[in-house]
């Protein structure tokens, strides 16, 4: 992802946070360490702000899973942070709004939900709309192209093939990782935009009750921007392809 951002014509500087030594099992320990890493990241960014000509408005923090909450912990310690993007923020141990990423952690918080549920067998991430703009590709769960434990085929493939990659798919790693895939493609793909329509729920979206002609439209991903008049918790829905390129041509109101 960093390489794609660096190559972008807009000319960005990228800081990569390597916290691999602190995010190993048990999961509960990794969760506890997110607070430490978030505080350290905030200290670094504040140091840069205080010793250079830049401001907090120049910083955009992107985090996946536990990294999304690290971004939140950093953001609450940085006055005027421009933007946080949460890529399928982790659910287990983050049910309490006080200990997770939320819309108060930056001036603009956008979230992509791809494996909502919050528990191993129901999804690994938070399903609630915790940002200003919240995107739910394919309803925010069960992404096309990923094997689902709730389907007999997915479970049998994992058992009989005894494949680690199948087990990852079965227990949600594929769905959970799709947020990264979509976001990366939103950086690289200039031809297709992940257009999403604001709607109260996915069933209404699938039923065609939320037309782009009479509902607010936003672009999911790297080039997303705040929408005037929308303060927080807005839900946007879209569909994707099951493999790269994931972006689908969406109907546009003319």
C-alpha positions in Angstrom: 0.0 0.0 0.0 2.8 2.4 0.8 4.3 1.9 -2.6 1.0 2.8 -4.3 0.6 6.0 -2.2 4.2 7.0 -2.9 3.6 6.7 -6.6 0.5 8.8 -6.5 0.9 12.0 -8.5 -0.2 14.0 -5.4 3.2 13.4 -3.9 2.8 12.1 -0.3 5.3 11.1 2.4 4.5 7.8 4.1 5.3 6.6 7.6 4.9 2.8 8.1 4.4 1.6 11.7 5.9 -1.8 12.3 4.5 -3.3 15.5 4.9 -6.9 14.7 6.8 -7.6 17.9 3.7 -6.4 19.9 0.8 -8.0 17.9 1.5 -11.8 18.3 -0.8 -14.2 20.2 -2.5 -14.2 22.6 -4.9 -11.8 21.0 -5.8 -10.1 24.3 -2.1 -9.1 24.7 -2.1 -7.6 21.2 -5.3 -5.7 22.0 -3.7 -4.2 25.2 -0.6 -3.2 23.1 -2.7 -1.1 20.7 -2.9 1.6 23.3 0.9 1.7 23.7 1.5 1.8 20.0 -1.2 4.5 19.5 0.4 6.7 22.1 3.9 6.2 20.6 2.5 7.1 17.1 0.9 10.2 18.5 4.2 11.2 20.1 6.0 10.8 16.8 3.5 12.8 14.9 3.4 15.6 17.5 7.2 15.7 17.4 7.1 16.2 13.6 4.5 18.9 13.9 6.4 20.7 16.6 9.7 20.6 14.8 8.8 21.2 11.2 6.5 23.5 9.3 3.7 21.0 8.9 0.4 20.8 10.8 -1.9 18.1 12.0 -4.2 18.9 9.1 -1.5 17.3 6.8 -1.7 13.9 8.4 -3.9 10.9 7.4 -3.7 7.7 9.5 -4.8 4.4 7.9 -5.1 1.3 10.0 -6.5 -2.2 9.4 -8.2 -4.4 12.1 -6.3 -3.6 15.4 -4.4 -0.9 13.5 -7.7 1.0 13.1 -7.9 1.3 16.8 -4.3 2.3 17.1 -5.1 5.1 14.7 -8.0 6.1 17.0 -5.7 6.1 20.1 -3.2 8.2 18.2 -5.9 10.6 16.9 -7.3 11.4 20.4 -3.8 12.7 21.3 -3.3 14.9 18.2 -5.2 18.1 18.1 -6.7 18.8 14.7 -5.7 15.5 13.0 -7.1 15.7 9.5 -8.3 12.1 8.7 -8.4 8.5 9.9 -9.4 5.6 7.7 -10.4 2.5 9.5 -10.1 -0.7 7.4 -12.5 -3.2 9.0 -11.7 -2.3 12.6 -11.4 -5.3 14.9 -14.4 -6.3 16.9 -13.5 -8.5 19.8 -12.7 -6.5 23.0 -13.8 -3.3 21.2 -17.5 -3.3 21.9 -17.3 -0.3 24.2 -17.4 2.9 22.2 -14.9 4.4 24.8 -12.1 2.1 23.8 -12.4 2.0 20.0 -12.0 4.2 17.0 -14.8 6.7 16.7 -15.7 9.9 14.8 -14.2 12.2 17.5 -10.6 10.9 16.9 -10.0 13.1 13.8 -11.7 15.8 11.8 -12.8 13.2 9.3 -13.1 9.4 10.0 -14.1 7.0 7.2 -14.5 3.3 7.8 -14.8 0.3 5.4 -16.6 -2.7 6.9 -16.0 -6.0 5.2 -16.4 -8.7 8.0 -18.8 -7.2 10.5 -20.0 -9.2 13.5 -17.4 -8.9 16.2 -16.9 -12.6 17.0 -15.0 -15.4 15.3 -18.0 -17.2 13.8 -20.1 -14.1 13.0 -17.3 -11.8 11.7 -14.1 -10.4 13.0 -14.9 -6.7 12.9 -17.2 -4.0 14.1 -20.5 -3.7 12.2 -21.7 -0.4 13.8 -21.2 2.9 11.9 -18.4 4.3 14.1 -17.0 6.9 11.6 -18.5 9.9 9.9 -18.9 7.9 6.7 -19.2 4.1 6.9 -18.9 2.0 3.8 -20.4 -1.5 3.6 -19.3 -3.2 0.4 -21.6 -6.2 -0.2 -23.4 -5.5 3.0 -20.3 -5.4 5.1 -20.0 -9.2 5.4 -19.4 -12.3 3.3 -17.4 -10.7 0.5 -17.6 -12.2 -3.0 -14.8 -14.6 -3.7 -14.3 -15.5 0.0 -15.2 -19.0 1.4 -17.8 -18.8 4.1 -17.9 -21.1 7.1 -21.7 -20.9 7.1 -21.6 -22.7 3.7 -21.1 -26.5 3.8 -18.8 -26.2 0.8 -16.4 -23.9 2.5 -16.1 -26.0 5.6 -15.7 -29.3 3.6 -13.0 -27.7 1.5 -11.0 -26.7 4.6 -11.4 -30.2 6.1 -10.6 -32.4 3.1 -7.9 -30.2 1.5 -6.4 -29.4 4.9 -5.1 -26.1 3.5 -4.1 -23.2 5.7 -5.3 -20.8 3.1 -8.7 -22.5 3.2 -8.8 -22.3 7.0 -8.0 -18.6 6.8 -10.9 -18.1 4.4 -13.3 -20.2 6.5 -12.7 -18.3 9.7 -13.0 -14.8 8.1 -9.5 -13.8 7.2 -10.4 -13.3 3.5 -13.5 -11.1 4.3 -11.5 -9.2 6.9 -8.6 -8.6 4.5 -10.9 -7.4 1.7 -11.0 -3.9 3.2 -7.2 -3.7 2.4 -7.8 -5.0 -1.1 -10.5 -2.5 -1.9 -8.5 0.4 -0.4 -5.4 -0.5 -2.3 -7.4 -0.7 -5.6 -8.9 2.7 -4.8 -5.4 4.2 -4.9 -4.3 2.4 -8.1 -7.4 2.4 -10.2 -8.0 5.8 -11.8 -10.6 4.4 -14.3 -13.2 3.1 -11.8 -14.4 4.6 -8.6 -16.0 2.7 -5.8 -19.3 4.7 -5.9 -21.5 4.0 -2.8 -25.0 5.1 -2.1 -26.3 6.3 1.3 -29.0 3.9 2.6 -30.5 2.9 5.9 -29.6 -0.8 5.4 -28.4 -3.3 2.8 -31.8 -4.9 2.2 -33.2 -1.6 1.0 -30.1 -1.0 -1.1 -30.5 -4.4 -2.8 -34.2 -3.8 -3.3 -33.3 -0.7 -5.3 -34.9 1.7 -2.7 -31.8 3.9 -2.6 -31.2 5.3 -6.0 -28.2 7.5 -6.7 -30.7 9.9 -8.3 -32.3 10.7 -4.9 -29.8 9.6 -2.3 -26.3 10.9 -1.4 -23.4 9.3 -3.2 -19.8 9.0 -2.0 -16.6 7.4 -3.2 -15.2 4.7 -1.0 -11.4 4.5 -0.4 -8.3 6.7 -0.7 -10.0 9.6 -2.5 -13.0 9.8 -0.2 -13.8 13.3 1.2 -16.1 14.6 3.9 -19.7 15.3 2.8 -21.3 18.7 3.8 -24.3 18.2 6.1 -23.3 14.7 7.3 -21.9 14.7 10.8 -21.4 11.0 11.6 -22.7 7.5 11.4 -23.8 7.7 7.8 -24.0 4.3 6.0 -23.1 3.8 2.4 -23.5 0.6 0.4 -22.1 -0.8 -2.9 -21.3 -4.0 -4.6 -17.9 -5.3 -5.8 -16.5 -8.0 -8.0 -15.3 -11.3 -6.5 -11.8 -10.8 -7.7 -9.5 -8.0 -8.9 -10.4 -5.6 -10.3 -13.0 -5.4 -7.5 -14.5 -2.0 -8.6 -17.7 -2.4 -10.5 -19.2 0.2 -12.8 -22.1 1.6 -10.8 -25.2 3.1 -12.3 -25.1 6.9 -12.4 -28.1 9.2 -12.4 -28.0 11.6 -15.4 
